[in-house]
Amino acid sequence: MFRNMSNLLFGGRHVDARGVLRFCNDFDMSAVKRFYTIANSVEQPVRGWIGHRRETKWFFPLKGTTTVTVEPMDDGRVERVDRVEEETYTLSADAPAVLKVPPSNWFCIKQDGSAEVMVFSDCKVGEFENDDFRRPL
């Protein structure tokens, strides 16, 4: 398991003559300060590894399939440690869910050609200075 236990909150869909309504009613957005969307290109469908020691991220699929792989950051180090187990979550717009990635974890995002995911954050841009860590794929 990764640090502080991730949460996967399952949502649902309602389909009728008017169209499709997708929801995740159990997602408490009171900590959210900003959001953005990610749609990786077909040529580069993988984005990551990204880590934060203080920032929490939540992922909600808007379109297609997004796979999020998560692993804990080793204390005091930002490079990958091979002995660490990864957890992989497949988020699909057809099965709405919100994935919470708490601080002190790495994440990597892989998308199919048409995927888009909404990302929520509990901090404003620049709020946590020096809290954005990157490592090679």
Long-range contacts (C-beta under 8 A, 24 or more apart in sequence): 1-87, 2-70, 2-71, 2-72, 2-87, 2-101, 2-102, 2-105, 3-72, 3-73, 3-102, 3-103, 3-104, 3-105, 4-102, 4-103, 4-104, 4-105, 5-102, 6-70, 6-87, 6-89, 6-99, 6-100, 6-101, 6-102, 6-105, 7-98, 7-99, 7-100, 8-89, 8-97, 8-98, 8-99, 8-100, 9-97, 9-98, 9-100, 10-95, 10-96, 10-97, 11-96, 11-97, 11-98, 12-96, 13-94, 13-95, 13-96, 22-93, 22-96, 23-96, 24-60, 24-96, 24-97, 24-98, 27-58, 27-60, 27-98, 29-120, 31-56, 31-122, 32-58, 32-120, 32-121, 32-122, 33-121, 33-122, 33-123, 33-124, 33-127, 34-120, 34-121, 34-123, 34-124, 34-125, 35-118, 35-119, 35-120, 35-121, 36-118, 36-119, 36-121, 37-62, 37-116, 37-117, 37-118, 37-119, 38-66, 38-109, 38-111, 38-116, 38-117, 38-119, 39-63, 39-111, 39-115, 39-116, 39-117, 40-109, 40-110, 40-111, 40-115, 42-113, 45-110, 45-111, 45-112, 45-113, 46-108, 46-109, 46-110, 46-137, 47-108, 47-109, 47-110, 48-106, 48-107, 48-108, 48-109, 48-137, 49-80, 49-106, 49-107, 49-108, 49-134, 49-135, 49-136, 49-137, 50-106, 50-107, 50-108, 50-132, 50-133, 50-134, 51-78, 51-104, 51-105, 51-106, 51-107, 51-133, 51-134, 51-135, 52-103, 52-104, 52-105, 52-128, 52-131, 52-132, 52-133, 53-103, 53-104, 53-131, 53-133, 54-103, 54-123, 54-128, 54-131, 55-103, 55-121, 55-122, 55-123, 55-128, 55-131, 56-100, 56-101, 56-102, 56-103, 56-121, 56-122, 57-100, 57-101, 57-107, 57-119, 57-120, 57-121, 58-98, 58-99, 58-100, 58-101, 58-119, 58-120, 58-121, 59-91, 59-98, 59-99, 59-101, 59-109, 59-117, 59-118, 59-119, 59-120, 60-91, 60-96, 60-97, 60-98, 60-99, 60-117, 60-118, 60-119, 60-120, 61-91, 61-92, 61-93, 61-96, 61-97, 61-115, 61-116, 61-117, 61-118, 62-93, 62-116, 62-117, 62-118, 63-93, 63-114, 63-115, 63-116, 64-92, 64-93, 64-111, 64-112, 64-113, 64-114, 64-115, 64-116, 65-90, 65-91, 65-92, 65-93, 65-111, 65-112, 65-115, 66-90, 66-91, 66-92, 66-109, 66-110, 66-111, 66-112, 66-115, 66-116, 66-117, 67-91, 67-109, 67-110, 67-111, 68-99, 68-101, 68-107, 68-108, 68-109, 69-107, 69-108, 69-110, 70-101, 70-105, 70-106, 70-107, 71-105, 71-106, 72-104, 72-105, 72-106, 73-104, 73-105, 73-106, 73-133, 78-133, 78-135, 79-135, 80-106, 80-135, 91-117, 106-133, 106-135, 108-137
